[in-house]
Amino acid sequence: MKKTLCILLMILAICRMSARADEGMWLPFLIDDALYEEMSRMGLNLEPEEIFSFTESSIKDAIVSFGGFCTGEIISDQGLVLTNHHCGRGRIQSHSSVENDLLTDGFWAMTREEELPNEGLFVRFLVNVEDVTAEINAVIQPGMTEGERNQAIRARSNELTDAATEGTHYTANVSSMFAGNYFYLFTYETFNDVRLVGAPPQSIGGFGGDTDNWEWPRHTGDFALFRVYTAPDGSPAEYAEENIPLQPRYHLPVSLRGVRKNDFAMVLGYSGSTERYLTSYGIDYRLENMYPVRIDIRRRKLDILEEAMASSDEIRIQYASKHSGISNYWKNFIGMSESLKRLNVADSKRELEDEFSAWVSADSDRQEEYGHVIDDFRSVYEGLKGFNSHNYVFAEAMPSGPDVIRIANRFNRLNIMLGAGEIDPSNIAGEVERLSEMTESLYRDYNKDVDRELWAAMFEVYPEYIPEENLPEIFDHIATAYGNDFEAYAQDVYEASIFADKESLQAFLENPDGEELASDPIFRAVRSVYEKYNEVNSGRGVYNTMLRRTERYFLRGLMEMKPDENFYPDANSTMRFTYGTVNGYEPRDAVYYDYYTTMEGVMQKKDPDHHEFVVPEKLVELYKNQEYGPYAHEDMVVNFITNNDITGGNSGSPVINADGHLIGVAFDANWEGMSGDILFEHDLQKCINVDARYMLFIIDKFAGAGHLIEEMTIIE
């Protein structure tokens, strides 16, 4: 393979040492001397190659992308994976029923045979990274339009990924960073047999629920255990009984030594998305046009789900994961909005933009290269405002609203086939077979009455935000036939549609008819909504294209303007490394939050009448008798905080001490630092973690699954 990024001096010059130890989602294959010296000064006892290496086993080999949406880490030589309970909640839910409620009761496999397979779940290891900036730039010609540029990049990226994976079972992708100024080729190895091993009950794994979400202090045992299996020869394989546990290149030792104030801490994980270089114009746009819409529509969905979930254990289990996903970012959007306003983040961005404008104005060459940037930002966001938040309203109300909208949209291809007589019948049969195979999973967590209520509410909210000229034609029908009585409309739709329940859809697929599908009330509404969205969204395309181009020029100019300043690329679901310390903080005047919480706090919050604060009786007994085993020195620590820089996707990331040992698992950020995806708040932003000792205590003393601890490497 081509030489890796860690030896590229050009990029190392860009990724200089952070001026503040807690900020920065660094590329771990670019640990230069200055960065390493700073970490060593803070207490790190490892060599860079022990953290990240392509030739020798290193900590990097224990870190996995868990399902593509979270992070996990290997903690035994038998493929045991540790991640967050909320990352595994969907899989725990899929194995739950009213009769066997794993969400409520927890689950612990006492033998390998009891471990539960999870279709579609995977873990992905990073194998290699290459700088391909030169290769990509070679196909970008002066004078190209943005469309031509993107097409050239895409074509060259496909060639590079094909070359990197030819003759292997690996996958690869080219990721752009620094707003499209640099490009890197990432190669991965993916394992698809991942089985559930253990999970505490919701009353531990989700203790505090929505009330405590994004808050400190916390008292949540947010962890779950899975295991990676391979074919008998060690290669990736789909689930099979003869598969064996993965023998990893490296696994993290787990520490019983605990944490103290100012201890060094580092986090490796697949950080999702940040916008640290967002301008004041972008912030104002989000505050006015994005957050209010998404907060409102999500709240309406949550009200419906919460009432339904409270009425039935079956519905509670069915919608647990959906509710969690909606609720998590409902509260996040509120926190982001409040923090951006409270901390005057837009004003901080304006100061940088004024500095940038002055720097550009001081040189004629700069004026030619970057003189358009700030005006372009202004024009882009003014243009986007004219679309009345259409994309956010659509995203929240339709594809992430009623389940039948997503289901019916999958039938568009079949609709086209059935309407075209020249299509080979075998193609239709193949499409019908594909849809039939997925029908069971599409309706697994579906309740017709709940979905009908969501349909009525989402179609009612749509015209509240979307001006009449941009409303889909289906709303004319609702106004004419139902007088905008959305409840009556929803009732009729769900009585007549083949998509309203699994049995009706299966019956249709046994004898598919083009006229029946095209006239189906749900399918008709879905096509109307999507067609209008695509029409309106095409008008936004010019602004989106202009925005990407302007962001690229802006970041390139910033790097030129501040050649000695640290720059790190925004998170984009590639592996990142952050470092910092264990410490508390002052959230407001005269208030100080300590850096850890204990079991005493769990008992102080205990409320048997509030479903988010129920404490299992066994945990109460262990607390009363102080039966903590070797996992507590004085108090049983539950959670602790560090100033590591994290974002979505870091859920489940390992928190590692100066010696490379696991001390905790990251699971949340704090309310006061909610603007951190846009501007890191050095004095306020915290990473909330489950203490490793609390996890071991729950596994051993609460669950009686000491055999799992026996396979770990425990550092006393």
Order of alpha helices (4+ residues) and beta strands (2+ residues): alpha-alpha-alpha-beta-beta-beta-alpha-alpha-beta-beta-beta-alpha-alpha-beta-beta-beta-alpha-alpha-beta-beta-beta-beta-alpha-alpha-alpha-alpha-alpha-alpha-alpha-alpha-alpha-alpha-alpha-alpha-alpha-alpha-alpha-alpha-beta-beta-beta-beta-alpha-alpha-beta-beta-beta-beta-alpha-alpha-beta
